[in-house]
Amino acid sequence: MPYPLDAAAVRAWCGLALEALGRQRERIDAINVYPVADGDTGTNLYLTLESATRAVEAVFDGHASTGTAPCLADVIGAMAHGALIGARGNSGTIVAQLLRGMTEVLAAGGEADGGPEALRLALRRAAASAYEAVAHPVEGTVLTVATAAATAAEAATGDAAAVARAAHDGARAALKATPAQLAVLGRAGVVDAGGCGLVALLGALADALSGEATAAPVALRADAPLPEAGGREATRQEVDGCADADEDGPAFEVIYLLEADDAAVARLRTRLDALGDSLVVVGGDGLWNVHVHTDDAGAAVEAGIEAGRPYRIALTHFGGAARTREPELAARAVVAVVPGAGLAGLCAEAGATTVSVRPGEPPASGELVQAIRQAHAREVMLLPNDPDLRHTAAAAAEQARTEGVRVALIPTRSAVQGIAALAVHEPDRSFDEDVVAMTAAAGATRYAELAVAERQSWTMAGVCQAGDVLGLIDGDVAVIGAELAATAMTVLDRMLSAGGEMVTLVLGDGVPAALAERLEQHVRERYLAVDTVVYEGGQHAAPLLIGVE
């Protein structure tokens, strides 16, 4: 029995799409050869839809508490927003934009916009907006499949369920042709992985509206016969040997959410386009998801800082192994949680896979598990760099261990301890020796941070007033001051009274370099044998982090 395209149908769509991608993600991962053959398209799409589904369920939970029912605009908007903030990888980012394009139509005029004509317009707008988001569109990809779906929907007659089924059928037909449109797919004998995900998504929509299950999955294993590719059979050897279209392509994938206005984003697109490829910028209304492949990860993040306020920064180093199918696992890698863009760039340059966070928005264990997977290593050191993340990090490490990855949780409680641990990391020595060395380096680093009190409260150092500068040493308030530099000097003196050889200063967002110069001079004049190193951290919570080794 057909169902109307309303809030309940969107909820059902999310659930069915998540189930379909959950069943097929390994097979989609297995045929992922474009734009980078890193075998994670299915996983990225699943995580993107998982975020969308959580957002939709939150809307229903909120209305349940008030005894009201959500409307179509609320739910489809939540689905698009959830996909935007949770988008992973190139294909996940494009799917987020497809959902945003649909929302622009379906949320425009209330429940009446759930009819078949609105769905036709929504699918066309989705395809057009996806093309607009990609700097250099390539045919034979998810973009081509989306356009074919929209074209088939426009030719369909009947209710919304019939339009959705026609879109699904059109997408399947377009997917079959992708190996002939994109050379890298033809050489491997596979269809486009992102297109497979979109077909699964459209199949779920058709199922939600028609009440009838899709007959067969679309995602095809790379070692299975490929009727979609003209009947020839792709062997595992062919796919394993199929590199990216550009084997010497960029070394990093950079993804972040960005708060910025339209004019700043237009300038950002131009700058990032000159820095790399696979550029996709999606979103609007002040919130954007930025995705680019580049050799200069630091410059890509700096461009975001100039445009607005980037956060949830994820930097993945492809390396040579990621340029082939079924990438060979590296012996060892480091995954680090960092509180700012500058630190993310610093850790990435040192070879770490990073997960960047904002204050009050800690990463979920699933995000850390995904970062461990993206590290493509048999052994991983996980640096949480925050005492509040120890349970989340432990859960992520346990999950990764069930997937065959040996994970060591280094007990870093601050980013400066993470920097110290990363500095002594040596992949060539044994895993256990490396764990001991990194743990010892972190433990030998006392940490402090400066913060500004938001209200009057009691502390270990006495009563503070709103606006006071607080100096926290090893997590406890030790100093209350009126001015940032003076308070920082007092904190340094207390920490160095017990000795030390190296001071690390990490400047927060908007803190002038002159502060670091004053503190460096203070250390140089009073502690002759102590060296000082300064980093631009960009973290939003603390104006200054201090480490003493």
Order of alpha helices (4+ residues) and beta strands (2+ residues): alpha-alpha-alpha-alpha-alpha-alpha-alpha-alpha-alpha-alpha-beta-alpha-beta-beta-alpha-beta-beta-alpha-beta-alpha-beta-alpha-beta-alpha-alpha-beta-beta-beta-beta-beta-alpha-beta-alpha-beta-beta
